[in-house]
Amino acid sequence: MSAALQLPTPTPEADPPRAGADMPSRLGRVLNLVRKLIDYGKQLAVTVQQRAGTPGFAFLARPFGTADLAVILARITCGLRRAAMLEAKLCKRAERGRDLTVAPIRLPAIRVPGAARPEPQRADPTEDPRLARLPTEEEIAEAVRRRPIGAVIVDICCDLGIAPGDIDRPFWDEINHAVIMYGGNLVPFFNDLSERLWAFGPGDLSDEAYPGWLEPPQRSPVPATGPP
């Protein structure tokens, strides 16, 4: 796959649809967060292409578990598609004037010993297995439609290689709050992140000074009413 992947169509900067001046409170905050993630992903795609092959690039690549630019861009593209579909889902809800409800606490599922597992799909042997494991656009759409909003946000963060120490605290706190409130689980996120960070050995990190991460996107808060 070529490193010059085509990214999703940019999201318009117009205000989200709302019922009069009464954008539902919780929904408005989550929609604002999703649009920040979209802006972050677009900026990230440009940054990794500009810095590929330069000293310190490994610090940008390590949350992805690889320095392969094609794989990194494919993951970012996947995250942008998820975010764009989630944004569209939230906008439709806003048009109906329906706010979000806080998800109940969900206990981990108990795995039954010996339970049958579905057979994995066979990948094309000519394709990079790291790219073959990425979901199709249809699979992303199905997941966004059926899974809790917080779980989709976790998937977006994994695709964009977001690590808590690499973004500023208010941005991470905003992500963390949305994940917990709307049915997500940060345990798989941290497990996935740990695996990707460990994929980089000490020799993979450049001795050059840390080049710095992206500044969090700045968006005007979506007008909201009602209690938090």
PEPE-V672453 format. One record per residue. N is the residue number from 0. RES is the residue in one small letter. PSI is psi in whole degrees, 0 to 359 (NA if undefined). OMEGA is omega as a letter, one per 40 degrees, with the letter a starting at -180 (NA if undefined). Layout:
n=<N & N>
res=<RES & RES>
psi=<PSI & PSI>
omega=<OMEGA & OMEGA>
This chain:
n=<0 & 1 & 2 & 3 & 4 & 5 & 6 & 7 & 8 & 9 & 10 & 11 & 12 & 13 & 14 & 15 & 16 & 17 & 18 & 19 & 20 & 21 & 22 & 23 & 24 & 25 & 26 & 27 & 28 & 29 & 30 & 31 & 32 & 33 & 34 & 35 & 36 & 37 & 38 & 39 & 40 & 41 & 42 & 43 & 44 & 45 & 46 & 47 & 48 & 49 & 50 & 51 & 52 & 53 & 54 & 55 & 56 & 57 & 58 & 59 & 60 & 61 & 62 & 63 & 64 & 65 & 66 & 67 & 68 & 69 & 70 & 71 & 72 & 73 & 74 & 75 & 76 & 77 & 78 & 79 & 80 & 81 & 82 & 83 & 84 & 85 & 86 & 87 & 88 & 89 & 90 & 91 & 92 & 93 & 94 & 95 & 96 & 97 & 98 & 99 & 100 & 101 & 102 & 103 & 104 & 105 & 106 & 107 & 108 & 109 & 110 & 111 & 112 & 113 & 114 & 115 & 116 & 117 & 118 & 119 & 120 & 121 & 122 & 123 & 124 & 125 & 126 & 127 & 128 & 129 & 130 & 131 & 132 & 133 & 134 & 135 & 136 & 137 & 138 & 139 & 140 & 141 & 142 & 143 & 144 & 145 & 146 & 147 & 148 & 149 & 150 & 151 & 152 & 153 & 154 & 155 & 156 & 157 & 158 & 159 & 160 & 161 & 162 & 163 & 164 & 165 & 166 & 167 & 168 & 169 & 170 & 171 & 172 & 173 & 174 & 175 & 176 & 177 & 178 & 179 & 180 & 181 & 182 & 183 & 184 & 185 & 186 & 187 & 188 & 189 & 190 & 191 & 192 & 193 & 194 & 195 & 196 & 197 & 198 & 199 & 200 & 201 & 202 & 203 & 204 & 205 & 206 & 207 & 208 & 209 & 210 & 211 & 212 & 213 & 214 & 215 & 216 & 217 & 218 & 219 & 220 & 221 & 222 & 223 & 224 & 225 & 226 & 227>
res=<m & s & a & a & l & q & l & p & t & p & t & p & e & a & d & p & p & r & a & g & a & d & m & p & s & r & l & g & r & v & l & n & l & v & r & k & l & i & d & y & g & k & q & l & a & v & t & v & q & q & r & a & g & t & p & g & f & a & f & l & a & r & p & f & g & t & a & d & l & a & v & i & l & a & r & i & t & c & g & l & r & r & a & a & m & l & e & a & k & l & c & k & r & a & e & r & g & r & d & l & t & v & a & p & i & r & l & p & a & i & r & v & p & g & a & a & r & p & e & p & q & r & a & d & p & t & e & d & p & r & l & a & r & l & p & t & e & e & e & i & a & e & a & v & r & r & r & p & i & g & a & v & i & v & d & i & c & c & d & l & g & i & a & p & g & d & i & d & r & p & f & w & d & e & i & n & h & a & v & i & m & y & g & g & n & l & v & p & f & f & n & d & l & s & e & r & l & w & a & f & g & p & g & d & l & s & d & e & a & y & p & g & w & l & e & p & p & q & r & s & p & v & p & a & t & g & p & p>
psi=<137 & 146 & 337 & 66 & 149 & 121 & 158 & 158 & 132 & 146 & 132 & 148 & 1 & 157 & 149 & 154 & 145 & 156 & 100 & 227 & 7 & 65 & 127 & 137 & 302 & 317 & 319 & 320 & 319 & 320 & 320 & 319 & 315 & 320 & 329 & 318 & 323 & 314 & 318 & 314 & 319 & 316 & 322 & 318 & 318 & 317 & 314 & 328 & 324 & 326 & 356 & 130 & 358 & 159 & 137 & 358 & 330 & 331 & 330 & 325 & 336 & 325 & 348 & 350 & 9 & 152 & 9 & 114 & 322 & 319 & 317 & 313 & 326 & 320 & 317 & 317 & 319 & 315 & 321 & 324 & 316 & 312 & 320 & 320 & 323 & 321 & 315 & 321 & 317 & 323 & 320 & 321 & 321 & 322 & 330 & 358 & 25 & 124 & 169 & 152 & 144 & 132 & 142 & 157 & 131 & 125 & 149 & 143 & 143 & 123 & 127 & 125 & 136 & 4 & 140 & 140 & 145 & 145 & 131 & 147 & 141 & 128 & 155 & 120 & 344 & 353 & 146 & 122 & 332 & 330 & 327 & 334 & 349 & 145 & 154 & 169 & 323 & 321 & 323 & 314 & 319 & 318 & 317 & 324 & 323 & 331 & 156 & 151 & 318 & 324 & 322 & 322 & 322 & 315 & 319 & 315 & 321 & 317 & 326 & 3 & 35 & 126 & 135 & 323 & 351 & 357 & 163 & 159 & 316 & 322 & 315 & 319 & 323 & 317 & 312 & 316 & 314 & 320 & 312 & 319 & 334 & 42 & 15 & 176 & 119 & 348 & 310 & 326 & 311 & 327 & 315 & 318 & 318 & 318 & 320 & 322 & 322 & 341 & 340 & 116 & 169 & 326 & 348 & 343 & 131 & 150 & 353 & 159 & 148 & 126 & 353 & 150 & 183 & 145 & 143 & 142 & 143 & 114 & 146 & 135 & 143 & 130 & 132 & 152 & 164 & 173 & 160 & NA>
omega=<a & i & a & a & i & a & i & i & a & i & i & a & a & i & i & i & i & i & a & i & a & i & i & a & a & a & a & a & i & i & i & i & a & i & i & i & i & i & i & a & i & i & i & i & i & a & a & i & i & a & a & i & i & i & i & a & a & i & i & a & a & i & i & i & a & i & i & a & a & i & i & a & i & i & i & i & i & i & i & i & i & a & i & i & i & i & i & i & a & i & i & i & i & i & i & i & a & i & i & i & i & a & i & i & a & i & i & i & i & a & i & i & i & a & a & i & i & i & i & i & i & a & i & a & i & a & i & a & i & i & a & a & a & a & i & i & i & i & i & a & i & a & i & a & a & a & i & a & i & i & i & i & i & i & i & a & i & a & a & i & a & i & a & a & a & i & a & a & i & i & i & i & i & i & a & a & a & i & a & a & a & i & i & a & a & a & i & i & a & i & i & i & a & i & a & i & i & i & i & i & i & a & a & a & a & i & i & i & i & a & a & a & a & i & i & a & i & i & i & a & i & i & a & i & i & a & i & NA>
